[in-house]
Structures are given as structure tokens and as C-alpha cells.
Amino acid sequence: MKIGIVGCGQLARMMALAGLPRGLEFTFLAGPTEDPAPVTGLGPIYRMSEGESGESIYQGMGQPDVVTTEREQVEVALLKSLQPFAPVHPAPEAVSVCQHRAREKQFINDQGIATAPWKPIDTDTDLVALGKELGWPLFIKSCEDGYDGYNQWRMMGPDDAVPQIPADVACIAEGGVAFERELSLVAARGRDGKVVCYPLTENHHRNGILLHSLAPAPALEDGLQDKAEAMAKSLLDAFNYVGVLTLELFLVDGEFKINELAPRVHNSGHWTQSGALTCQFENHVRAIAGLPLGPTDAPWPSAMVNLLGVEPPSPTIRPEGKLHWYNKTVRPGRKVGHINLTDQDATVVKRQVEELVAVLYP
Ligand code: AMP
């Protein structure tokens, strides 16, 4: 079974590292200017040219049995062009919904699931009136190409300056949610429709970028895991989805609102490499390959700390941590690796995270 992955970044790398020991083969599609260093040595890399046909790409990739994408911001037309030759999971239609904030929020709301209150806006929209209606602070987010706080503007209140949003950028506005915690749920659905979910993860961001995660999310009220899993199942079924889907969640007054969906393995699920019986990468490749999904139990507390623009720390700093390095060149703020920590005692894991973060980002 040969799996073709669109993209050559760390997520492609970790899918291959999880699938190769199971006898799966991998082939990677690099964009015209993409650096394939993270996947070098893990399988053939085919560099596509601008405007190349689906058939030519499929042949260039060595006729994979199934195709997946490691990234959300992939051209849907490219995924569709490969469909006549091999199944593409997740389906391009699901990726397309997740790429566009308005389509995504509408889809979530259509399943009866809450998001922050939101509305599409244009250059004529009275943002002060809308802030009153949806709630301050008002978050203005571009529908496309927005992630990690990029292409996003905030108005803290009615007296705040109205942001100058480029006229050609379609946006939504969202009311601020006074969340207690940011959590995520990584779920996988097999070709047979079976769904498995990992324990909820607690996520901590700095400047809009994930810095560290704790899993299972500590001190959760009873019933929250079941509620999150029910949301995941209804979304996965509605998409007829195959593979891993991640729900980014706000926890407000004991209820969830979905912030966004990621149609792929997710940074907040990296802890599963050390902390779960089957990691998210293996379950994604199992799902798309039509193999039975593996157990998602997390026997011990775990954490993940991102390496953002830093060199790999000396092994003496956190010797019990498992370093995952992506073979990327270090640039300021760039995700170049992560460290997973696991211990029988959640307070030990939390302390290790705090110490590591203090050393990495003094
Ligand atoms: P996003 O790009 O939508 O993931 O947003 C980046 C971060 O901004 C989130 O992780 C939250 O911390 C914060 N944020 C986004 N939308 C809202 C909202 N409606 N209310 C409160 N915080 C938000």
C-alpha cells in the first residue's frame, strides 16, 4: 500500500515515520518551491510544476493507492484532479469547507453545534454596531489564509480604532468569547465509519501560536469528553470523513464552542506519540489505508512543548523528554520541532513543561 502525501513538512514526516514500520510506503508531492527537507529519506519526492495535470502528478508520484494532504491550505482543485486516479482522504469537499471560515462556521452551526456568534462582513459593515450585537472584543478574521492569529484584527471596544481591512479580503466578524480554557479534540474516522477520539487536550498559546499542550486536559468536569466526542462524531459523519479531524474548542461555562476545525493531524495531538497507545499519525494513515483504527487510550499524563525558532536543546536539559526534530532551518518563530513529556504524575509533567518553557524562552 503506497500513500501519497501532498506536502513535505513535519506532518508528512511524522505520518511517514508512523506508517513505515507497518510496511506502508510513502511518496510526497512538493510544491514548485517547497523545501522537502523534513521528508528526505522517507520515500520518493515528486516536485510538481505550475498547472500540471492530475494524471501527470499521479504518475510522477508513482501511482499511490491513496492520497492525503498534510496541510489545510492546499489547492482543492489539485486534490480533485487526483481523485480520478486514487481515493483522496479527507475528501476535497471537507478540506474546502475547513479552508473557509464562513463555510466552516455555517457547516458547524448546521449540525446544531455552537461557535462564537459570527457574521460575514464587507467594507460597508458598521463594525461598532456589530461589536455591540456580537460582543466585545470583536475579532475580524479573513475567511481564507488565516491561521495562528495571522490575517486577524481585533477591536477591543466601541472607541477602538476601526481596523483597515483590505477591500479584496473576504472576512467574518466574531464576538469575543470569555473562555475558561482552550481545548482540542483529535478524532479519526475509518473508511468503515468507525470513529475513535483521543482524550481532550489543553492548549496554551503565545502570540496566537501553540506553545504547549497538556493531555489528558487536567481536572475536566465529568461529561465533557463525551460531549466533545458527540460533536466530533456528528461532524465526521456529516462530512463522510476519512482520516483525522481536529476540533479546536473554547470551554465556556461548562459548554463547548468550536473555534475551528483542522482537516488533518494537528499540533495539539503531537503528545500522542508518547502518551497514547496509537499516535494520531498512525491512526490517520490507518484510516486512509482502510486498516482498523488503533486504541487511543492515554495511560499516562503527557505534554508537548513546541520548539519555535530555537535550536534543539541540549539533551541534558530535559533528558526524559522525547525530541522530535523536523530537519528544518531555524528561523525566528518557525516550528522546527517539539518535545514530548510523559510521567505517571500529572503535576510532574506540568512542572517539567514550566521548566522547559522557561529555559527555551527566557
Ligand atoms: P484563530 O486564528 O481563530 O485560531 O484564533 C487565534 C486565537 O485567538 C485563538 O486561539 C484564541 O486564543 C483567540 N480567539 C480567536 N477567536 C476568538 C473569539 N471569538 N473569542 C475569544 N478569543 C478568540
Boltz pocket constraint, residues with backbone or C-beta under 6 A from the ligand:
constraints:
  - pocket:
      binder: B
      contacts: [[A, 116], [A, 137], [A, 139], [A, 141], [A, 146], [A, 147], [A, 148], [A, 149], [A, 150], [A, 152], [A, 174], [A, 175], [A, 176], [A, 177], [A, 178], [A, 179], [A, 182], [A, 205], [A, 208], [A, 259], [A, 260]]
      max_distance: 6.0
